[in-house]
Amino acid sequence: MKGKSITGWKAWMMLIFMLIGAFETGYLVAEIKYEQRIAGLHNQLRRTQYQLKKAKKQNVEQTQKIAELTRNGG
């Protein structure tokens, strides 16, 4: 019976390897999840920057048009 049971340092080594494996798996899952979230936020930021640039251009054009209509020189 002595050769078939896992005791002592073998049990501790198995436990340590299982914990390392669990932590590694958790890390990889979290990394994938957050990479996708970061990519989504980056895309959202690019869209927002584009919309702001477009709004700024429209604002400048409207200001120039108002200046022309009111003969205010802008």
N, C-alpha and C positions, 0 to 999 in steps of 0.2 A: 504494500500500500504506500510505502514511503516514496516511491518513484512516480506515482500517478497523481499526487496532490501538488498543488501549487502553493507554496508557503514562503514566508520570509522575503528575501530580496527579489525573487522572481515576481511575486505578487506586486511588490512596490514598483518594479520596473514596468510591468504591464499597465498598472494604474497611471504612471507617469506618461507613458507613450499614448495611452488613450486620452488623457487630458490634453496633451500637446496636439493630438489629432483633432479633438473637439474645438480647441481654440483656433487652430488653423482653418478649419472648416467655417467656423463662425466669422473669422476675419475675411475670408474670401467672399462669403455671401454678402457681408456688409459692404465690402469694397465694390462689388458689382452694383449693389443697390444705390450707393451714393454716387458712383460714376454716372449712372443713368440720370439721377436727379441733377447733378452738376451740369450735364449736357443739356438737359431741359431748361435749366435756369440760364445757361449761356445763350441758348436760342431765343429765349424770352427777352434777354437783355439786348440782343442784336435787333430784334423787332422793335423794341421800345426806342432804341437809339435811332433807328431808321424813321420811326414816326415823329420823333422830336425834330430830326433834321428837316423832314418834310414840313412840319408845322412852322418851323422857324423860317423856311423859305417862303411859305404862304404869308406869314406875318410881314416879312419884308416887302413882298409884292403888294400886299394890301396897304401898307403904310405909304409906299411910293404912289399908289393909285390915289389915296386920300390926299396926299400932298399935291398931286397934279390937279385934282378936282378943286381943291380949296386954294390953289395957287400959293401954297404955304412953303414950298421949297423943301419940306421934309426934314 
